[in-house]
């Protein structure tokens, strides 16, 4: 049986196929504000809770959707090679673009040397330069981090992150971070947490990007 729209045959029996796309949703973690679903960190560990984080995909993408900490603290990313110890060291660099909400004080592009990490664990992802997210009910941050070939055992594990946040002054801060985890061991998981705070909320989604 053919599928016809406006007298045009779209597909006929035996010839219909659908491209489901290259981006595959793996897992969503959500922490809700001001209740028991606030969580200390958000982790994706291969083999736990249906998470895939191995050589199934050459690229993994994490999406942050309106994430926030209880006191507006900055967020960091950690990696593990054994599924439990998130202590892989690496090197990263970052810069930010900022613009205050009332257009009165901050409008700049800055290389944030104080947030660089040199062969150390826990690199910053956001919020950089202004010191924290705005601690208000309508504030938060959204963006993504791309992790390249985490299961490779020859090369370092590169990542690129871009996140926009409502910052403390208040205003928009565009956070750009890039770096690598300094290990040739396969990464088996990643974790996100806010510094100096054991409570965070929002939504984080993990996707795998199929090979071509």
C-alpha positions as CSV (number, residue, x, y, z in Angstrom):
1,X,0.0,0.0,0.0
2,X,1.4,3.4,-1.0
3,X,1.4,6.5,1.2
4,X,0.1,9.4,-0.8
5,X,0.0,13.1,0.0
6,X,-1.4,15.8,-2.3
7,X,-1.4,13.2,-5.1
8,X,2.3,12.6,-4.6
9,X,3.5,9.1,-3.6
10,X,5.8,9.4,-0.6
11,X,6.5,5.7,-0.1
12,X,5.2,2.4,-1.5
13,X,5.0,-1.0,0.1
14,X,8.4,-2.6,0.7
15,X,10.3,0.7,0.0
16,X,9.6,2.7,3.1
17,X,12.4,3.5,5.5
18,X,13.0,6.1,8.1
19,X,16.2,7.8,9.1
20,X,16.1,8.0,12.8
21,X,19.1,10.3,12.9
22,X,22.6,10.1,14.4
23,X,21.9,11.5,17.9
24,X,20.7,8.8,20.3
25,X,19.3,9.6,23.7
26,X,20.8,7.5,26.4
27,X,19.8,8.8,29.8
28,X,18.1,11.8,31.5
29,X,18.8,12.8,35.1
30,X,16.5,15.4,36.8
31,X,16.8,17.0,40.2
32,X,13.8,19.1,41.3
33,X,14.2,22.2,43.4
34,X,13.4,22.4,47.1
35,X,12.4,18.8,47.7
36,X,13.8,15.4,48.2
37,X,14.9,15.2,44.6
38,X,17.7,17.7,45.0
39,X,20.9,15.7,44.4
40,X,24.5,16.1,45.3
41,X,25.8,15.3,41.8
42,X,24.7,13.9,38.5
43,X,26.7,11.0,37.1
44,X,26.6,8.9,34.0
45,X,28.5,5.6,34.6
46,X,28.8,2.9,31.9
47,X,26.7,-0.1,32.8
48,X,24.8,1.6,35.6
49,X,21.0,2.4,35.2
50,X,21.1,1.6,31.5
51,X,23.9,4.1,30.8
52,X,26.1,3.5,27.7
53,X,29.5,5.3,27.9
54,X,32.0,3.2,26.0
55,X,33.1,2.6,22.4
56,X,29.5,2.3,21.2
57,X,29.6,5.9,20.1
58,X,32.7,7.9,19.1
59,X,31.2,11.2,20.5
60,X,29.0,11.8,23.6
61,X,27.1,15.0,24.1
62,X,25.7,16.1,27.5
63,X,22.9,18.7,27.5
64,X,22.3,21.0,30.5
65,X,18.8,22.3,30.8
66,X,18.1,25.0,33.5
67,X,20.5,23.6,36.0
68,X,21.2,25.4,39.2
69,X,22.8,24.9,42.6
70,X,21.3,25.7,45.9
71,X,23.6,28.7,46.5
72,X,24.5,29.7,43.0
73,X,27.9,27.9,42.9
74,X,30.0,27.1,39.8
75,X,29.8,23.7,38.2
76,X,32.6,21.3,37.6
77,X,33.0,18.0,35.6
78,X,34.9,14.9,36.8
79,X,35.8,11.7,35.0
80,X,36.5,8.2,36.1
81,X,38.3,5.2,34.6
82,X,37.1,2.7,37.2
83,X,33.4,3.7,37.7
84,X,33.8,5.0,41.3
85,X,36.8,7.3,41.6
86,X,36.2,10.6,39.8
87,X,39.8,11.9,39.9
88,X,41.2,11.9,36.3
89,X,43.4,14.9,35.9
90,X,43.4,17.1,32.8
91,X,44.2,20.5,31.3
92,X,41.6,23.1,30.3
93,X,41.3,26.7,29.2
94,X,38.3,29.0,29.2
95,X,37.0,32.4,28.2
96,X,33.6,34.2,28.7
97,X,31.5,36.8,27.1
98,X,29.4,38.9,29.6
99,X,26.7,41.5,29.4
100,X,24.8,42.9,32.4
101,X,21.0,42.9,32.3
102,X,20.6,46.6,32.8
103,X,23.5,47.4,30.3
104,X,25.3,49.4,33.0
105,X,28.4,47.6,34.1
106,X,29.5,44.5,32.3
107,X,30.0,44.0,28.6
108,X,33.2,42.2,27.8
109,X,35.0,39.2,26.4
110,X,37.5,37.8,28.8
111,X,40.2,35.1,28.9
112,X,39.7,33.7,32.4
113,X,43.1,32.6,33.5
114,X,42.1,32.0,37.1
115,X,39.7,29.2,35.9
116,X,42.3,27.4,33.8
117,X,43.3,23.9,35.1
118,X,46.8,22.5,34.5
119,X,47.0,18.7,34.9
120,X,44.5,18.7,37.8
121,X,41.1,17.2,38.5
122,X,37.7,18.9,38.6
123,X,37.8,21.4,35.7
124,X,35.3,24.2,35.7
125,X,32.5,24.2,33.1
126,X,30.4,27.2,34.3
127,X,29.8,29.8,35.7
128,X,33.1,31.4,35.1
129,X,34.5,34.9,35.9
130,X,31.5,36.4,37.8
131,X,31.8,33.8,40.6
132,X,28.5,32.1,40.4
133,X,25.0,31.7,39.0
134,X,22.4,34.2,40.1
135,X,20.6,32.7,43.1
136,X,17.0,33.4,42.2
137,X,14.0,31.3,41.3
138,X,14.1,32.2,37.6
139,X,17.9,31.7,37.2
140,X,19.9,28.8,35.8
141,X,22.2,27.7,33.1
142,X,21.8,25.7,29.8
143,X,24.2,24.4,27.3
144,X,26.3,21.4,26.4
145,X,29.6,19.6,26.7
146,X,30.9,17.4,23.9
147,X,33.3,14.5,24.9
148,X,35.3,12.9,22.1
149,X,36.2,9.2,22.0
150,X,36.2,8.5,25.7
151,X,37.0,4.8,25.3
152,X,40.1,5.3,23.1
153,X,43.3,3.9,24.7
154,X,45.8,5.7,22.6
155,X,44.9,9.4,22.8
156,X,43.9,12.0,25.5
157,X,40.2,12.5,25.9
158,X,39.2,15.9,24.5
159,X,36.0,17.9,25.4
160,X,34.5,21.2,24.4
161,X,31.8,23.0,26.5
162,X,29.5,26.0,25.8
163,X,27.0,27.0,28.4
164,X,25.0,30.2,28.9
165,X,24.0,31.3,32.4
166,X,22.1,34.0,34.2
167,X,24.8,35.3,36.4
168,X,24.9,37.0,39.7
169,X,25.2,40.7,38.6
170,X,22.5,39.8,37.0
171,X,23.3,39.3,33.3
172,X,24.2,36.8,30.6
173,X,27.5,34.9,30.8
174,X,28.5,32.7,27.9
175,X,31.0,30.2,29.2
176,X,33.4,28.5,26.7
177,X,35.7,25.8,28.1
178,X,37.9,23.3,26.2
179,X,40.4,20.7,27.5
180,X,41.4,17.1,27.7
181,X,41.6,14.4,30.4
182,X,45.2,13.4,30.6
183,X,44.9,9.7,30.4
184,X,45.1,7.0,27.7
185,X,42.9,4.7,29.8
186,X,39.3,4.5,28.7
187,X,36.9,6.8,30.6
188,X,34.0,4.8,32.1
189,X,31.9,7.7,33.4
190,X,31.5,11.4,34.0
191,X,30.1,13.4,36.9
192,X,28.8,16.9,37.3
193,X,28.6,18.8,40.6
194,X,28.5,22.3,42.0
195,X,31.5,23.4,44.1
196,X,31.0,24.0,47.8
197,X,27.4,22.8,47.6
198,X,25.9,19.3,48.0
199,X,22.6,20.3,46.4
200,X,21.8,20.8,42.7
201,X,18.8,20.6,40.5
202,X,17.8,20.8,36.8
203,X,18.0,18.4,33.9
204,X,21.0,16.8,32.3
205,X,20.7,14.5,29.3
206,X,23.3,12.2,27.8
207,X,23.4,11.4,24.1
208,X,25.6,9.3,21.8
209,X,26.5,10.5,18.3
210,X,26.6,7.6,15.8
211,X,29.6,7.1,13.6
212,X,29.2,8.1,10.0
